[in-house]
Amino acid sequence: MLDPKTISPVGEQLDGKELYQRQKTLRASQKILPAPTIVAVRLKVSENIGAMLRLADAIGSPRVIFLNDLTYNVRQVHRAARNAESFVKWDVMDLEEFLKDVASLRPLIALELTTASTDIFTTQLPEHCTFVVGSERHGIPQELLAHCQQAVHIPMYGVNGSMNVTHALAVGLFEWRRQHS
């Protein structure tokens, strides 16, 4: 048994100042590729909207686009985002408006289980791309899937066939980061 006065072999937890300095140094590095832009379709849960903004900040995404008429609780979004909504550029637009500008965001990668999707862990993801995720209940609408160049899915090994949209996006974005670091 380790003596509580000795340092654990895994180290000690960083305090806020040390963590902030580490992140600042990483952000200042010219080696870090900006993460994909994120497009989220028809999200309804305020906590998921906030968590998506927090995730975008954590991974280094330059922008999040929400496609829907957002009705959300500002306090719940802010609480889940932990102020990331102030650091990440985010827009709300309708699908028609989005499709007018879609060429600048290609390739669009759908994070969705489809008849042609491939396992995200065995698929080479493009260095520059946009990740598209759908609503908690209905996924990505077919009209938007038709504009995607590729669909990837996360293999599921349990009884449940899906996971929370922000969790799935986190898996997808960090797999992209693993491939492009």
Order of alpha helices (4+ residues) and beta strands (2+ residues): alpha-beta-alpha-beta-alpha-beta-alpha-beta-beta-beta-alpha-beta-alpha
